[in-house]
């Protein structure tokens, strides 16, 4: 069993990461945060247990299932090692919830001004167009992606690298007080291995550091070995783990 990561920094990062990827609707129920985003990304369409429960777990799970059914979404829980969720995890497994996508939240301290930028910092709309081109994102999903980014209340940086006048790599940074989070780092598959991802990450880190961030964080899926190796080489280490349980 993975032990809970009870540190102030881990809890601050979890809060900042939820703020950095806002849902279109959300509400609290007995210490659980229910997030709804028309089905775009599991993070923004899941139940996040934040505080200890006062109600029986079965009753709470049934309430969540009814709420997501009303929104015509499957019920998804995002569980972390910030607390002991073994009982809830076992209950969801007993109710035939699938375990999906385990990921690590990585963190590193920041310091220094960094090198001169090697990427372009562009407007949100130009970045969204480039991201959609790099990922092949359908138009419907692209519109929801734009809604998410438009609802971010903190300062953002949209990094982009072009190759032969076409998008080659991009990434997003969101600043909250002493933390900067990195999201949506993507490289054109035919251009991987050229250091473009490192350039994007390093320049976003420098952007955050110049604006007062003392720590940087990001999430990486556990089985993404190339990304994990890149982030380790940049000084990121594991802070806590999360995974999803989704109804069938």
Secondary structure, 3 states (H helix, E strand, C coil): CCCCCCCHHHHHHHHHHHHHCCCCEEEEECCEEEEECCCCCCCCCCEEECCCCCCCHHHHHHHHHHHHHHCCCCCEEEEECCCCCHHHHHHHHHCCCEEEEEEEEEEEECCCCCCCCCCEECCHHHHHHHHHHHHCCCHHHHHHHHHHHHCCCCCEEEEEEEECCEEEEEEEEEEECCEEEEEEEEECHHHCCCCHHHHHHHHHHHHHHHCCCCEEEEEEECCCHHHHHHHHHCCCEEEEEEEEEECC
